[in-house]
């Protein structure tokens, strides 16, 4: 396994990546497993916070904060502006370039804070809810905190220090959850959600600055920053479009159906998407860094991508296949009886369990290859389709919007994304579709068997349904993966990865003992 250079914390070594190529495979395997374990822990922490806060707070409390976070989600992309990916993807980069990017990110964070704060009366007017003014003013501070950490995160990812990054995220999320639950227990209602978000951002900023010893220099001219900004601008424009489109449903529901309906809708989406996103996001960070280093080696690039595609897709589809038949008991057990209306919305969202993993993986091709314009084109199409789907579903309420969005993603967004991603590069569109259809049977079998078992338990308690159906679904996924050749190969790849990771650790221990 490749060791981290001893002088990494001096600052300069944050920009060099040649040492990673000596054992890129080992680095990728190790960091993937570390981030997966960390995300499992973080998912458990987040799930615990959802369970507790859903019982301490009302749907209206969640809806009030969701009204503001819908706006924040749209503006958040300006914090990054695509400049973190520019730092990660670039083969060579300097202290002056990263420093300039840092000041751009921080300046954008301050600007976004001022913009959101000034918009607080307008937001309250739009939703016809005066309590949103103070909520908006407090949450606007998160933009400054995020802007101050973008390049520190990018440099840690560039150096593939995902263990450090995972630890920072776990600690900051844990602190935020503790503060949020404590405030909820003390009766602060929706302010507990505000406190949880702000304390998470504040603790993350403080910890990452103490862990990363890189410090920005003063801004400088003629440092070659413009190409990085141009690449980032395409990523940022894509993110702006997508964030607006993805947050459009929250605006519509909050305006036409009220805060309680938005609270139900937002919690249903979180129950479906949060576990999948938390699985994909850290693995994406690891593989984007690795794939960016392999741009000059098409064969290794293709092999690494397709192996990652198989492992991630098999695992995520095995889990999400249980969501549709178990949407009602999951809602009642996790959120409580007062959230029963969210079960139908969750059922509408479950088809996204098919879409999110495979779509997210296809975007790795665009970002790792530096294809900013193709990324922008893909996001323009996805954003337009998403907005139209929300408008189509609006007359049918939150449930109709959930179903409309899910179906449009599978039938329109995914084909467009695959076509654009596979037009150029080592991985073609045909390869993407072949891999997709290879793993669809896993989702179908798990979903069907789980539905049959749950049908025979429909008169039992929701907790008992989950206790029986979830192990059955997992068992079916394991058995089918053993019998079905494509899934069996993905499982074999996973075990081979774990074996290589274990052997790498043993080799490191042997070397350390010999040195001693």
C-alpha positions as CSV (number, residue, x, y, z in Angstrom):
1,X,0.0,0.0,0.0
2,X,1.3,3.4,-0.9
3,X,2.4,5.5,2.1
4,X,1.5,9.1,2.6
5,X,4.7,11.3,2.1
6,X,6.1,12.4,5.4
7,X,6.2,16.0,4.2
8,X,2.6,16.1,3.0
9,X,1.6,18.5,5.8
10,X,4.3,21.0,4.6
11,X,1.8,22.2,2.0
12,X,3.6,21.7,-1.3
13,X,3.1,17.9,-1.4
14,X,-0.6,18.4,-1.5
15,X,-0.3,19.2,-5.2
16,X,1.8,16.1,-6.2
17,X,0.2,12.9,-7.2
18,X,3.0,10.8,-8.7
19,X,3.4,8.8,-5.6
20,X,-0.2,7.6,-5.8
21,X,0.4,5.9,-9.2
22,X,2.8,3.4,-7.6
23,X,-0.1,1.7,-5.9
24,X,-3.2,3.3,-7.3
25,X,-5.1,0.1,-7.2
26,X,-4.3,-0.4,-3.5
27,X,-5.1,3.1,-2.7
28,X,-8.5,2.9,-4.4
29,X,-9.4,-0.4,-2.7
30,X,-8.4,0.8,0.7
31,X,-10.1,4.1,0.5
32,X,-13.3,2.6,-1.0
33,X,-13.7,0.3,1.9
34,X,-12.8,3.0,4.5
35,X,-15.4,5.3,3.0
36,X,-18.0,2.6,2.8
37,X,-17.6,1.7,6.5
38,X,-17.7,5.4,7.4
39,X,-20.8,5.9,5.4
40,X,-22.5,3.0,7.0
41,X,-21.8,4.6,10.4
42,X,-23.0,8.0,9.2
43,X,-26.1,6.5,7.7
44,X,-26.9,4.9,11.1
45,X,-26.3,8.2,12.8
46,X,-28.6,10.1,10.4
47,X,-31.2,7.4,10.6
48,X,-31.1,7.7,14.3
49,X,-31.6,11.4,14.1
50,X,-34.5,11.0,11.7
51,X,-36.2,8.5,14.1
52,X,-35.7,10.7,17.2
53,X,-36.5,14.1,15.6
54,X,-39.6,12.7,13.8
55,X,-41.0,12.0,17.2
56,X,-40.0,15.2,18.8
57,X,-41.1,17.5,16.0
58,X,-44.1,17.8,13.7
59,X,-44.3,17.6,9.8
60,X,-44.8,21.4,9.9
61,X,-41.5,21.9,11.7
62,X,-39.7,19.9,9.0
63,X,-41.6,21.7,6.3
64,X,-40.7,25.2,7.5
65,X,-37.0,24.4,7.3
66,X,-37.4,22.5,4.0
67,X,-38.9,25.7,2.5
68,X,-35.6,27.5,3.2
69,X,-33.3,24.6,2.3
70,X,-35.0,24.4,-1.1
71,X,-33.6,27.8,-1.8
72,X,-30.2,27.0,-0.1
73,X,-29.8,23.9,-2.2
74,X,-30.1,26.0,-5.4
75,X,-27.6,28.6,-4.2
76,X,-25.2,26.1,-2.6
77,X,-23.6,25.2,-5.9
78,X,-22.1,28.8,-6.1
79,X,-20.0,27.9,-3.0
80,X,-18.1,25.3,-5.0
81,X,-18.6,26.7,-8.5
82,X,-17.1,23.5,-9.8
83,X,-13.6,24.5,-8.5
84,X,-13.1,21.6,-6.2
85,X,-13.4,19.2,-9.2
86,X,-11.0,21.4,-11.1
87,X,-8.4,20.9,-8.3
88,X,-9.0,17.1,-8.1
89,X,-9.1,16.5,-11.9
90,X,-6.1,18.6,-12.9
91,X,-2.9,16.6,-13.5
92,X,-0.6,19.4,-12.4
93,X,-1.6,22.3,-10.1
94,X,0.3,24.9,-8.0
95,X,0.0,26.7,-4.7
96,X,-0.9,29.9,-6.4
97,X,-3.7,28.3,-8.4
98,X,-5.3,26.6,-5.5
99,X,-4.9,29.7,-3.4
100,X,-6.7,31.8,-6.0
101,X,-9.5,29.2,-6.2
102,X,-9.8,29.3,-2.4
103,X,-10.3,33.1,-2.4
104,X,-12.9,32.7,-5.2
105,X,-14.8,30.1,-3.2
106,X,-14.7,32.2,0.0
107,X,-15.8,35.3,-1.8
108,X,-18.7,33.4,-3.4
109,X,-19.6,32.1,0.1
110,X,-19.8,35.6,1.5
111,X,-21.7,36.9,-1.5
112,X,-24.2,34.1,-1.2
113,X,-24.7,34.8,2.5
114,X,-25.5,38.4,1.7
115,X,-27.8,37.4,-1.1
116,X,-29.8,34.9,0.9
117,X,-30.1,37.2,3.9
118,X,-31.4,40.0,1.7
119,X,-33.9,37.5,0.2
120,X,-35.4,36.5,3.6
121,X,-38.4,38.9,3.4
122,X,-39.1,37.8,-0.2
123,X,-39.0,34.1,0.8
124,X,-41.4,34.8,3.7
125,X,-43.7,36.6,1.3
126,X,-43.6,33.8,-1.3
127,X,-44.5,31.1,1.2
128,X,-46.8,33.4,3.2
129,X,-44.9,32.5,6.4
130,X,-43.1,35.2,8.4
131,X,-41.2,32.7,10.6
132,X,-39.0,32.0,7.6
133,X,-37.2,35.4,7.9
134,X,-35.2,34.4,11.0
135,X,-34.6,30.9,9.8
136,X,-33.2,32.2,6.5
137,X,-30.9,34.7,8.2
138,X,-29.4,32.1,10.5
139,X,-28.9,29.4,7.8
140,X,-27.4,31.9,5.4
141,X,-24.2,31.8,7.5
142,X,-23.5,28.3,6.3
143,X,-22.4,29.6,2.9
144,X,-19.4,31.4,4.5
145,X,-18.4,28.2,6.4
146,X,-18.7,26.1,3.3
147,X,-16.8,28.5,1.1
148,X,-13.8,28.3,3.5
149,X,-13.6,24.5,3.2
150,X,-14.0,23.7,-0.5
151,X,-10.3,23.7,-1.5
152,X,-9.2,21.9,1.7
153,X,-11.6,19.1,0.9
154,X,-10.5,19.0,-2.7
155,X,-6.8,18.7,-1.7
156,X,-7.6,15.9,0.7
157,X,-9.5,14.1,-2.1
158,X,-6.6,14.8,-4.6
159,X,-4.2,13.1,-2.2
160,X,-6.8,10.3,-1.6
161,X,-6.8,11.0,2.1
162,X,-10.4,9.7,2.4
163,X,-9.8,8.2,5.9
164,X,-9.2,11.7,7.3
165,X,-12.1,13.2,5.4
166,X,-14.5,10.4,6.6
167,X,-13.4,11.0,10.2
168,X,-14.0,14.7,9.9
169,X,-17.5,14.2,8.4
170,X,-18.5,11.7,11.0
171,X,-17.4,13.9,13.9
172,X,-19.1,17.0,12.5
173,X,-22.3,15.1,11.7
174,X,-22.3,13.5,15.1
175,X,-21.9,16.9,16.8
176,X,-24.7,18.4,14.7
177,X,-27.1,15.5,15.5
178,X,-26.4,15.7,19.2
179,X,-27.1,19.4,19.2
180,X,-30.2,19.0,17.1
181,X,-31.7,16.3,19.3
182,X,-30.9,18.2,22.5
183,X,-32.6,21.3,21.1
184,X,-35.6,19.3,20.0
185,X,-35.9,17.6,23.4
186,X,-35.8,21.1,25.1
187,X,-38.7,22.2,23.0
188,X,-37.0,24.4,20.4
189,X,-39.1,22.8,17.6
190,X,-37.9,23.8,14.1
191,X,-34.9,25.7,15.6
192,X,-33.5,22.3,16.5
193,X,-33.2,21.5,12.7
194,X,-31.6,24.9,12.1
195,X,-29.1,24.3,15.0
196,X,-28.3,20.9,13.7
197,X,-27.4,22.2,10.2
198,X,-25.4,25.2,11.3
199,X,-23.4,23.3,14.0
200,X,-22.6,20.6,11.5
201,X,-21.1,23.2,9.1
202,X,-19.3,25.1,11.8
203,X,-17.7,22.0,13.3
204,X,-16.7,20.7,9.8
205,X,-15.0,23.9,9.0
206,X,-13.1,24.0,12.3
207,X,-11.9,20.4,12.1
208,X,-10.8,20.4,8.5
209,X,-8.7,23.5,9.0
210,X,-7.0,21.8,11.9
211,X,-6.4,18.5,10.1
212,X,-5.3,20.0,6.8
213,X,-2.1,22.0,7.2
214,X,-2.4,23.7,3.8
215,X,-3.0,27.4,4.0
216,X,-3.8,29.8,1.1
217,X,-1.4,32.4,-0.1
218,X,-2.5,35.9,-1.1
219,X,-4.2,36.1,-4.5
220,X,-1.8,36.4,-7.5
221,X,-2.0,37.1,-11.2
222,X,-0.7,35.1,-14.2
223,X,-0.9,31.8,-12.2
224,X,-2.8,29.9,-14.8
225,X,-6.0,29.9,-12.9
226,X,-8.3,30.8,-15.8
227,X,-8.4,27.2,-17.4
228,X,-9.4,25.9,-14.0
229,X,-12.1,28.5,-13.7
230,X,-13.4,27.7,-17.2
231,X,-13.6,24.0,-16.4
232,X,-15.3,24.8,-13.1
233,X,-17.7,27.1,-14.7
234,X,-19.2,24.3,-16.9
235,X,-19.5,22.1,-13.8
236,X,-21.0,25.0,-11.8
237,X,-23.5,25.9,-14.6
238,X,-24.6,22.2,-14.6
239,X,-25.0,22.2,-10.9
240,X,-27.0,25.4,-10.9
241,X,-29.4,24.0,-13.4
242,X,-29.7,20.7,-11.6
243,X,-30.1,22.3,-8.2
244,X,-32.9,24.6,-9.4
245,X,-34.7,21.7,-11.1
246,X,-34.3,19.3,-8.1
247,X,-35.5,22.0,-5.7
248,X,-38.4,23.1,-7.9
249,X,-40.7,20.4,-6.3
250,X,-40.1,21.9,-2.8
251,X,-41.0,25.3,-4.1
252,X,-44.2,24.1,-5.7
253,X,-45.4,21.9,-2.8
254,X,-44.6,24.6,-0.2
255,X,-46.4,27.2,-2.2
256,X,-49.5,25.3,-3.2
257,X,-49.9,22.6,-0.5
258,X,-48.3,24.2,2.6
259,X,-45.5,23.3,5.1
260,X,-47.1,20.2,6.4
261,X,-47.3,18.6,3.0
262,X,-43.8,19.6,2.2
263,X,-42.6,18.1,5.5
264,X,-44.2,14.8,4.5
265,X,-42.7,15.0,1.0
266,X,-39.2,15.9,2.1
267,X,-39.0,13.1,4.8
268,X,-40.2,10.6,2.2
269,X,-37.5,11.6,-0.2
270,X,-34.9,11.5,2.5
271,X,-35.9,8.0,3.5
272,X,-35.4,6.8,-0.1
273,X,-32.5,8.9,-1.3
274,X,-30.3,9.5,1.7
275,X,-29.0,5.9,2.1
276,X,-28.3,5.6,-1.6
277,X,-26.6,9.0,-1.9
278,X,-24.5,8.3,1.2
279,X,-23.4,5.0,-0.4
280,X,-22.6,6.5,-3.8
281,X,-21.1,9.9,-2.7
282,X,-17.9,8.7,-0.9
283,X,-17.2,5.9,-3.4
284,X,-17.6,8.5,-6.2
285,X,-15.0,10.7,-4.5
286,X,-12.5,7.9,-4.3
287,X,-13.0,6.6,-7.9
288,X,-13.1,10.1,-9.5
289,X,-9.7,10.7,-8.0
290,X,-8.4,7.3,-9.2
291,X,-10.0,7.6,-12.7
292,X,-8.6,11.1,-13.2
293,X,-5.1,9.6,-12.6
294,X,-5.8,6.9,-15.3
295,X,-6.9,9.2,-18.2
296,X,-3.7,8.2,-20.2
297,X,-4.4,4.5,-19.8
298,X,-7.7,3.6,-21.4
299,X,-7.5,-0.1,-20.6
300,X,-7.0,0.3,-16.9
301,X,-9.5,3.1,-16.9
302,X,-12.2,0.9,-18.5
303,X,-11.4,-2.0,-16.3
304,X,-11.6,0.0,-13.0
305,X,-14.8,1.7,-14.0
306,X,-16.7,-1.4,-15.1
307,X,-15.7,-3.3,-11.9
308,X,-16.8,-0.3,-9.8
309,X,-20.1,-0.1,-11.8
310,X,-20.8,-3.8,-11.1
311,X,-20.1,-3.8,-7.4
312,X,-21.9,-0.6,-6.6
313,X,-24.9,-1.3,-8.8
314,X,-25.4,-4.8,-7.5
315,X,-25.2,-3.7,-3.8
316,X,-27.5,-0.7,-4.2
317,X,-30.2,-2.4,-6.3
318,X,-30.3,-5.3,-3.8
319,X,-31.1,-2.9,-1.1
320,X,-33.5,-0.5,-3.0
321,X,-35.4,-3.5,-4.3
322,X,-37.0,-3.8,-0.9
323,X,-38.2,-0.2,-0.7
324,X,-41.3,-0.4,-2.8
325,X,-43.1,-3.3,-1.1
326,X,-41.9,-2.1,2.4
327,X,-42.7,1.6,1.9
328,X,-45.5,1.7,4.4
329,X,-43.9,-0.3,7.3
330,X,-40.6,1.6,6.8
331,X,-42.4,5.0,7.1
332,X,-44.4,3.9,10.2
333,X,-41.4,2.4,12.0
334,X,-38.9,5.1,11.2
335,X,-41.1,8.2,11.4
336,X,-44.0,7.1,13.5
337,X,-47.8,6.9,13.0
338,X,-48.4,10.6,12.4
339,X,-46.3,10.3,9.2
340,X,-48.4,7.6,7.6
341,X,-49.4,9.9,4.7
342,X,-45.7,9.9,3.7
343,X,-45.8,6.2,2.8
344,X,-47.5,6.7,-0.6
345,X,-45.0,9.4,-1.4
346,X,-42.1,7.1,-0.5
347,X,-43.6,4.4,-2.8
348,X,-43.5,6.9,-5.6
349,X,-39.9,7.7,-5.0
350,X,-38.7,4.0,-4.8
351,X,-38.2,3.8,-8.5
352,X,-35.4,6.3,-8.1
353,X,-33.6,3.5,-6.3
354,X,-33.1,2.0,-9.8
355,X,-32.0,5.3,-11.3
356,X,-29.8,7.1,-8.8
357,X,-26.9,4.6,-8.6
358,X,-26.5,4.0,-12.3
359,X,-27.0,7.6,-13.3
360,X,-24.5,8.8,-10.7
361,X,-21.9,6.3,-11.9
362,X,-22.3,7.4,-15.5
363,X,-21.4,11.0,-14.5
364,X,-18.0,9.8,-13.3
365,X,-17.0,9.4,-16.9
366,X,-17.6,13.1,-17.7
367,X,-16.0,14.6,-14.6
368,X,-12.9,12.3,-14.5
369,X,-12.2,13.0,-18.2
370,X,-12.6,16.7,-17.8
371,X,-15.6,16.8,-20.2
372,X,-17.2,19.9,-18.7
373,X,-19.3,20.8,-21.7
374,X,-20.8,17.3,-22.0
375,X,-21.6,17.5,-18.3
376,X,-23.4,20.8,-18.9
377,X,-25.4,19.3,-21.8
378,X,-26.4,16.3,-19.7
379,X,-27.6,18.5,-16.9
380,X,-29.5,20.8,-19.2
381,X,-31.5,17.9,-20.5
382,X,-32.0,16.3,-17.0
383,X,-33.1,19.6,-15.5
384,X,-35.6,20.4,-18.2
385,X,-37.2,16.9,-18.0
386,X,-37.2,17.1,-14.1
387,X,-39.0,20.5,-14.1
388,X,-41.6,19.2,-16.6
389,X,-42.2,16.1,-14.6
390,X,-42.9,18.2,-11.5
391,X,-45.4,20.4,-13.3
392,X,-47.1,17.3,-14.8
393,X,-47.4,15.7,-11.3
394,X,-48.4,18.9,-9.5
395,X,-52.2,18.6,-9.9
396,X,-52.0,15.2,-8.3
397,X,-50.3,16.4,-5.2
398,X,-47.0,15.3,-3.6
399,X,-47.7,11.6,-4.5
400,X,-48.2,12.4,-8.1
401,X,-45.1,14.5,-8.3
402,X,-43.0,11.7,-6.7
403,X,-44.3,9.1,-9.3
404,X,-43.9,11.6,-12.2
405,X,-40.4,12.4,-11.3
406,X,-39.3,8.8,-10.8
407,X,-40.7,7.6,-14.1
408,X,-39.2,10.5,-16.1
409,X,-35.8,9.8,-14.7
410,X,-35.9,6.1,-15.8
411,X,-37.5,6.7,-19.3
412,X,-35.9,10.0,-20.3
413,X,-33.0,11.2,-18.1
414,X,-31.1,7.9,-18.0
415,X,-31.0,7.3,-21.8
416,X,-29.8,10.8,-22.4
417,X,-27.1,10.5,-19.7
418,X,-25.9,7.2,-21.1
419,X,-25.8,8.5,-24.7
420,X,-23.7,11.6,-23.7
421,X,-21.4,9.8,-21.3
422,X,-20.6,7.0,-23.8
423,X,-20.1,9.2,-26.9
424,X,-16.3,9.5,-26.2
425,X,-13.8,7.8,-24.1
426,X,-12.9,4.2,-23.1
427,X,-16.4,3.3,-21.9
428,X,-19.1,3.4,-24.6
429,X,-22.9,3.8,-24.4
430,X,-23.4,0.1,-25.3
431,X,-21.2,-0.9,-22.4
432,X,-23.3,1.2,-20.0
433,X,-26.6,-0.2,-21.2
434,X,-25.3,-3.8,-21.1
435,X,-24.2,-3.4,-17.5
436,X,-27.5,-1.8,-16.6
437,X,-29.7,-4.6,-18.0
438,X,-27.4,-7.2,-16.5
439,X,-28.3,-6.1,-12.9
440,X,-32.0,-5.2,-13.4
441,X,-33.1,-8.8,-12.6
442,X,-31.6,-8.4,-9.1
443,X,-33.9,-5.5,-8.3
444,X,-36.9,-7.3,-9.8
445,X,-36.4,-10.5,-8.0
446,X,-35.8,-8.9,-4.6
447,X,-38.8,-6.6,-5.0
448,X,-41.1,-9.4,-6.1
449,X,-40.1,-11.9,-3.3
450,X,-40.3,-9.2,-0.7
451,X,-43.7,-8.1,-1.9
452,X,-45.1,-11.7,-1.7
453,X,-43.7,-12.2,1.9
454,X,-45.1,-8.8,3.0
455,X,-48.5,-9.6,1.5
456,X,-48.8,-12.6,3.9
457,X,-47.8,-10.4,6.8
458,X,-50.0,-7.3,6.0
459,X,-52.1,-7.7,9.1
460,X,-49.1,-7.9,11.4
461,X,-47.4,-4.9,13.0
462,X,-45.1,-2.8,10.9
463,X,-42.1,-3.7,13.0
464,X,-42.7,-7.4,12.6
465,X,-43.1,-7.0,8.8
466,X,-39.6,-5.4,8.7
467,X,-38.1,-7.9,11.0
468,X,-39.2,-10.7,8.7
469,X,-39.1,-9.1,5.2
470,X,-35.7,-7.4,5.4
471,X,-33.7,-10.6,6.2
472,X,-35.7,-12.4,3.5
473,X,-34.9,-9.7,1.0
474,X,-31.2,-9.9,1.8
475,X,-31.2,-13.7,1.7
476,X,-32.9,-13.6,-1.7
477,X,-30.4,-11.1,-3.0
478,X,-27.5,-13.3,-1.8
479,X,-28.9,-16.5,-3.3
480,X,-29.8,-14.9,-6.6
481,X,-26.4,-13.3,-6.8
482,X,-24.8,-16.7,-6.4
483,X,-27.1,-18.3,-9.1
484,X,-27.0,-15.4,-11.6
485,X,-23.7,-15.3,-13.4
486,X,-23.3,-11.5,-13.9
487,X,-24.1,-10.8,-10.2
488,X,-21.8,-13.7,-9.2
489,X,-18.9,-12.0,-11.0
490,X,-19.6,-8.7,-9.3
491,X,-19.6,-10.5,-5.9
492,X,-16.3,-12.3,-6.9
493,X,-14.8,-8.9,-7.7
494,X,-15.9,-7.5,-4.3
495,X,-14.3,-10.4,-2.5
496,X,-11.2,-10.1,-4.6
497,X,-11.0,-6.4,-3.7
498,X,-11.4,-7.2,0.0
499,X,-8.6,-9.8,-0.3
500,X,-6.3,-7.4,-2.0
501,X,-7.1,-4.8,0.7
502,X,-6.3,-7.3,3.5
503,X,-3.1,-8.4,1.8
504,X,-2.1,-4.8,1.4
505,X,-2.5,-4.2,5.1
506,X,-0.5,-7.3,5.9
507,X,2.3,-6.1,3.6
508,X,2.3,-2.7,5.3
509,X,2.6,-4.3,8.7
510,X,5.5,-6.5,7.6
511,X,7.3,-3.4,6.2
512,X,6.8,-1.4,9.4
513,X,8.0,-4.3,11.5
514,X,11.2,-4.7,9.4
515,X,11.8,-1.0,9.7
516,X,11.5,-1.2,13.5
